[in-house]
Amino acid sequence: MNRQQRRQLKRQVKQKGKRCFVDINPCFSSMEEKLSAFDFQIEPFFLSKISNESFEKLKLTPGLIFDNSVVRAVLTSEKTGLEITTLMVYPDYLSQGYGKLMLDFLLLNFRMAKVNYVSLYPLKKDPNDKISLAKSQKTLENFYSKRGFEWNKQKTAMVLNWEKFEVYAENNQIIENLDFERILNPMGGMGLMAA
């Protein structure tokens, strides 16, 4: 991203009346180091936007981005932890378990890195290109709830409850050496169970 693009992003944030520039925290730095081995790329200025009927959140922060023909995942820094800003599976690969595999992979890595705070905001459609991410908002919320995410009091984000995630990981025999190669190489002949 060049200087002119960064200025344009900053102007967009100011025009909305919300200035939320989040700097890199230690959790983000440790995940950047760990996930770069898995083709995650750093984007120095990533603009994320979440809006619904009751609030709008605009954030400019560095982002860790994984994007191939199967899955797109974006992690951004929060004041005290990490936000899963985007987790989407491209249409040709929906309902084949790739979203589950990516989320489990991320959460296991967060646990190993001792990330205390993880949040996300489930959106049924990608705000940029309107690709459907789930059949219904409730289905999407249930997908995250099953893994330990709970709505915060203001209903502005779902926050990971680590105790509930541990129960999920134990009941579903989630393993630490999760085969990330399935996401990197979906045509490698390994089948995935649906989420």
HUFENTA-V405143 format. One record per residue. N is the residue number from 0. PHI is phi in radians with two decimals (* if undefined). BURIAL is + if it has 16 or more other C-alpha atoms within 10 Angstrom, else -. Layout:
BEGIN
n:N phi:PHI burial:BURIAL
n:N phi:PHI burial:BURIAL
END
This chain:
BEGIN
n:0 phi:* burial:-
n:1 phi:-1.51 burial:-
n:2 phi:-1.06 burial:-
n:3 phi:-1.13 burial:-
n:4 phi:-1.14 burial:-
n:5 phi:-1.09 burial:+
n:6 phi:-1.09 burial:-
n:7 phi:-1.09 burial:-
n:8 phi:-1.08 burial:+
n:9 phi:-1.10 burial:+
n:10 phi:-1.09 burial:-
n:11 phi:-1.05 burial:-
n:12 phi:-1.11 burial:+
n:13 phi:-1.11 burial:-
n:14 phi:-1.09 burial:-
n:15 phi:-1.33 burial:-
n:16 phi:1.43 burial:-
n:17 phi:-2.14 burial:-
n:18 phi:-1.96 burial:+
n:19 phi:-2.31 burial:-
n:20 phi:-1.79 burial:+
n:21 phi:-1.91 burial:-
n:22 phi:-1.51 burial:-
n:23 phi:-1.19 burial:+
n:24 phi:-1.94 burial:-
n:25 phi:-1.03 burial:-
n:26 phi:-1.08 burial:+
n:27 phi:-1.11 burial:+
n:28 phi:-1.07 burial:-
n:29 phi:-1.19 burial:-
n:30 phi:-1.24 burial:+
n:31 phi:-1.04 burial:+
n:32 phi:-1.12 burial:-
n:33 phi:-1.24 burial:-
n:34 phi:-1.44 burial:+
n:35 phi:-1.09 burial:-
n:36 phi:-1.20 burial:-
n:37 phi:-1.91 burial:-
n:38 phi:1.22 burial:-
n:39 phi:-1.36 burial:+
n:40 phi:-1.98 burial:+
n:41 phi:-1.54 burial:+
n:42 phi:-1.96 burial:-
n:43 phi:-1.04 burial:-
n:44 phi:-2.30 burial:+
n:45 phi:-2.04 burial:+
n:46 phi:-1.73 burial:+
n:47 phi:-2.02 burial:+
n:48 phi:-2.39 burial:-
n:49 phi:-2.23 burial:+
n:50 phi:-2.59 burial:-
n:51 phi:-2.53 burial:-
n:52 phi:-1.12 burial:-
n:53 phi:-1.82 burial:-
n:54 phi:-2.78 burial:-
n:55 phi:-2.39 burial:-
n:56 phi:-2.19 burial:-
n:57 phi:-2.09 burial:+
n:58 phi:-2.41 burial:+
n:59 phi:-2.01 burial:+
n:60 phi:-2.76 burial:+
n:61 phi:-1.10 burial:+
n:62 phi:-2.27 burial:+
n:63 phi:-1.77 burial:+
n:64 phi:-2.14 burial:+
n:65 phi:-2.07 burial:+
n:66 phi:-2.63 burial:+
n:67 phi:-2.33 burial:-
n:68 phi:-1.31 burial:-
n:69 phi:-1.94 burial:+
n:70 phi:-2.30 burial:+
n:71 phi:-2.16 burial:+
n:72 phi:-2.31 burial:+
n:73 phi:-2.26 burial:+
n:74 phi:-1.97 burial:+
n:75 phi:-2.25 burial:+
n:76 phi:-1.40 burial:+
n:77 phi:-1.90 burial:+
n:78 phi:-1.05 burial:-
n:79 phi:-2.11 burial:-
n:80 phi:-2.86 burial:+
n:81 phi:-2.25 burial:+
n:82 phi:-2.12 burial:+
n:83 phi:-1.49 burial:+
n:84 phi:-1.31 burial:+
n:85 phi:-2.45 burial:+
n:86 phi:-2.51 burial:+
n:87 phi:-2.44 burial:+
n:88 phi:-1.91 burial:+
n:89 phi:-1.17 burial:+
n:90 phi:-0.87 burial:-
n:91 phi:-1.16 burial:-
n:92 phi:-2.04 burial:-
n:93 phi:-1.09 burial:+
n:94 phi:1.06 burial:-
n:95 phi:-2.07 burial:-
n:96 phi:1.60 burial:+
n:97 phi:-1.22 burial:+
n:98 phi:-1.12 burial:+
n:99 phi:-1.06 burial:+
n:100 phi:-1.07 burial:+
n:101 phi:-1.14 burial:+
n:102 phi:-1.11 burial:+
n:103 phi:-1.06 burial:+
n:104 phi:-1.03 burial:+
n:105 phi:-1.10 burial:+
n:106 phi:-1.13 burial:+
n:107 phi:-1.12 burial:+
n:108 phi:-1.17 burial:+
n:109 phi:-1.09 burial:+
n:110 phi:-1.09 burial:-
n:111 phi:-1.11 burial:-
n:112 phi:-1.50 burial:-
n:113 phi:1.03 burial:-
n:114 phi:-1.35 burial:+
n:115 phi:-1.41 burial:-
n:116 phi:-2.18 burial:+
n:117 phi:-2.30 burial:+
n:118 phi:-2.30 burial:+
n:119 phi:-2.81 burial:+
n:120 phi:-2.24 burial:+
n:121 phi:-1.24 burial:+
n:122 phi:-2.08 burial:+
n:123 phi:-1.17 burial:+
n:124 phi:-2.21 burial:+
n:125 phi:-1.14 burial:-
n:126 phi:-1.15 burial:-
n:127 phi:-1.47 burial:-
n:128 phi:-2.12 burial:-
n:129 phi:1.08 burial:-
n:130 phi:-1.19 burial:-
n:131 phi:-1.24 burial:+
n:132 phi:-1.78 burial:+
n:133 phi:-2.82 burial:+
n:134 phi:-1.20 burial:-
n:135 phi:-2.62 burial:-
n:136 phi:-1.06 burial:-
n:137 phi:-1.12 burial:-
n:138 phi:-1.06 burial:-
n:139 phi:-1.14 burial:-
n:140 phi:-1.09 burial:+
n:141 phi:-1.12 burial:-
n:142 phi:-0.98 burial:+
n:143 phi:-1.35 burial:+
n:144 phi:-1.06 burial:+
n:145 phi:-1.02 burial:-
n:146 phi:-1.67 burial:+
n:147 phi:1.89 burial:+
n:148 phi:-1.43 burial:+
n:149 phi:-2.32 burial:+
n:150 phi:-1.19 burial:+
n:151 phi:-1.33 burial:-
n:152 phi:-1.05 burial:-
n:153 phi:-1.47 burial:-
n:154 phi:1.02 burial:-
n:155 phi:-1.76 burial:+
n:156 phi:-2.88 burial:+
n:157 phi:-1.71 burial:+
n:158 phi:-2.03 burial:+
n:159 phi:-1.30 burial:+
n:160 phi:-1.67 burial:+
n:161 phi:-1.09 burial:+
n:162 phi:-1.10 burial:-
n:163 phi:-1.18 burial:+
n:164 phi:-1.12 burial:+
n:165 phi:-1.07 burial:+
n:166 phi:-1.10 burial:-
n:167 phi:-1.03 burial:+
n:168 phi:-1.09 burial:+
n:169 phi:-1.22 burial:-
n:170 phi:-1.15 burial:-
n:171 phi:-1.80 burial:-
n:172 phi:0.87 burial:-
n:173 phi:-1.23 burial:-
n:174 phi:-1.86 burial:-
n:175 phi:-1.22 burial:-
n:176 phi:-1.67 burial:-
n:177 phi:-0.91 burial:-
n:178 phi:-1.37 burial:-
n:179 phi:-1.17 burial:-
n:180 phi:-1.02 burial:-
n:181 phi:-1.09 burial:+
n:182 phi:-1.36 burial:+
n:183 phi:-1.15 burial:+
n:184 phi:-2.34 burial:-
n:185 phi:-1.16 burial:-
n:186 phi:-1.61 burial:-
n:187 phi:-1.28 burial:-
n:188 phi:1.61 burial:-
n:189 phi:-1.55 burial:-
n:190 phi:-1.46 burial:-
n:191 phi:-2.06 burial:-
n:192 phi:-1.38 burial:-
n:193 phi:-1.17 burial:-
n:194 phi:-1.19 burial:-
END
